[in-house]
Amino acid sequence: MNAIISASELASESTGENPPLLLDVRWQLSTAKAGGAAPFDGRAAYEEGHVPGAVFVDLDADLAGPAGAAGRHPLPDVARFGAAMRAAGVSADRPVVVYDGGQGWAAARAWWLLRWTGHEAVRVLDGGLAAWDGPLESGTVAPEEGTFVPAPGAAGLLDADGAASLARSGLLLDARAGERYRGDVEPIDRVGGHIPGAVSAPTTENVAQDGRFKPADELADRFKSLGASGTSQVGVYCGSGVSGAHEVLALAVAGIDAALYVGSWSEWSSDPARPVATGPDPQ
């Protein structure tokens, strides 16, 4: 199954015999300091208008554990994640389509978690809600309880040591903006820079101006130029395992399997014992 679905394909499938369950995961990364602008309220945005039938999923509450030493968005407790997915109506025998406001990061996090825990039919709406040209509905949707039971896989997940090793033995991509990779600025975490050996690959370069993914062949060429040879293992990290999931999704579109370091820079940089590289080169 493809990793992404277009708005027109979604509209067609939604009237079919086995319509996909829709999950709305609107979320925005906030770097505002105390006393600044109010954080984005995904649930309020959902209630104001969403794709008909979609169920809201809260990234911070349902797709991540409490922030701490393991990062700002560590893996959620598997049992709690399963309960949240069942409450949202997720079942293993029903396809799922996930979308967000258009950036794709939050939707990709849900896609990655569901795939990693064993759901075999999950796709992301390419371009998010902004690409949907059909009607919207307001209020909330109360789905029937799903039956999905998560079964995490052994592959597809990196910890800090695994990421450090892969940066030397394979290809570890840093999905953050180039200035954060270089250490020019660091608006969120303790220190700027990157994991030694990691290659800068901003996830924003995987999409066109309209927020949709670039064609698969263009993405394949991009990752090949970054060192994805087809034989070496590929891993991705970002700030806290959200935009990195979007890069894993882009790699999937290009036909390349990749693992995600969920703790990412927020975990790595919180440990003063972990080495930090700066500048434009992997080192």
HELIX and SHEET records of a PDB file:
HELIX    1   1 ALA A    7  GLU A   13  1                                   7    
HELIX    2   2 GLY A   42  GLU A   48  1                                   7    
HELIX    3   3 LEU A   59  ASP A   62  1                                   4    
HELIX    4   4 VAL A   78  ALA A   87  1                                  10    
HELIX    5   5 TRP A  105  TRP A  116  1                                  12    
HELIX    6   6 GLY A  128  ALA A  131  5                                   4    
HELIX    7   7 ALA A  160  SER A  169  1                                  10    
HELIX    8   8 GLY A  178  ARG A  182  1                                   5    
HELIX    9   9 THR A  203  ASN A  206  5                                   4    
HELIX   10  10 ALA A  216  LEU A  226  1                                  11    
HELIX   11  11 SER A  243  VAL A  253  1                                  11    
HELIX   12  12 SER A  264  TRP A  268  1                                   5    
SHEET    1   A 5 ILE A   4  ILE A   5  0                                        
SHEET    2   A 5 VAL A 122  LEU A 125  1                                        
SHEET    3   A 5 VAL A  96  TYR A  99  1                                        
SHEET    4   A 5 LEU A  21  ASP A  24  1                                        
SHEET    5   A 5 VAL A  55  PHE A  56  1                                        
SHEET    1   B 5 LEU A 157  LEU A 158  0                                        
SHEET    2   B 5 ALA A 259  TYR A 261  1                                        
SHEET    3   B 5 VAL A 234  TYR A 237  1                                        
SHEET    4   B 5 LEU A 171  ASP A 174  1                                        
SHEET    5   B 5 VAL A 199  SER A 200  1                                        
END                                                                             
